[in-house]
């Protein structure tokens, strides 16, 4: 009821200013007002308030206070998001000394009532927007929620053709924090290689929905994708092709470091994965000595799995792994190193477990915590090690009993490379079809026996790239399902509901379109245009 009364009073205010040109009146005020109820992921509390919202004009500034360099960076990020939507130049960023200018969008670090490293409070009134958080990550997420209150046309990079529509955020207040600390996406850059700019775009889209981990699957049978100075053939040969025989590619150390920084600026931690002991044909093709028979393998451009494995009883294998982990760890400020460990079909269980335990020691010796696919559960896991659960019908409960924490990525709910339905032209279907509803409507705490809330680090949506050659194809499978998974990771299970989510998701259609995202317009979602 309040929003409706608010709309009436806003109209009266506009009517009383009748001398002003009518161009400041939104064409569809109800749509603007409802934006606060369409934020994704669903915030902890949302309150629409009566009265006019906040209008961005040529005089609007973004003010930072209590902030450090990160606060200023976030303020500039917001100014860039608003861009030219309301004026011939983006809003000015000012560092507020004591007083915050009237009409400012004010980013305030410290003194937030809601605690938590990623928590924030957002208040929109007609004379001011206040985003308050105790940590920079919270400010950034407050900015992402505020962004979603603005009209979708703000997202266009170009100067907008219709300058008669004001840029208004509806009045209200959001107080918010996440359910899980790990809200991830995984991108397989091995089966097909994706250049730095494509990965940056993925990071941009992830951060709009408050995802905070990007797991990069950097090595598999078809390609080795990161420069290792001590073993240069890994990229020279192992990075030279991909599925289908294309040119492949790899990240230089500088490019990887640039990606890490780009992600960190957006509060996304990169989790590098070198899959081993299986899924290693690219390395086995690059160095003969890593094979038990001393013969280098041919490069591989097909899509079979399970045929390759390191020679786990040879010492050079561990010299190699130590060099690789050391070089990647040195470029990776995040605390995790993912060792893969999936689908090993050519080793005995004893060989496999011995290998995982030894590699775990190497990973920890370089200051990182080991993450592995759920096959690692039988190994002796050290404190801090993490299991990524992907196989339907199994449970990593034995790892939980040993103190490990779990990331939920079950293939028949969270795999973005599964087709939506029988008509989807790309993707796989070995785990079944995963429509938007299936990707959204699950609770991580009830998916595997013996893995409850306290055992969960969070959720992650992997995207394997056997069938994906371009970022357009990546987007088609990731969106909108990744948005659903983002909400699974952020929002309380009891507050989530598919029927409500699909309405909110539908309202994001124009925003995704403005961003140029090649998303699947699932017929199960009532898309707005
Ligand atoms: C299984 S999930 C794999 C990958 C494939 C994927 C395709 C996992 C740990 N291993 O090697 O790319 O299926 O969906």
Boltz pocket constraint, residues with backbone or C-beta under 6 A from the ligand:
constraints:
  - pocket:
      binder: B
      contacts: [[A, 305], [A, 342], [A, 343], [A, 373], [A, 390], [A, 415], [A, 417], [A, 428], [A, 464], [A, 465], [A, 466]]
      max_distance: 6.0
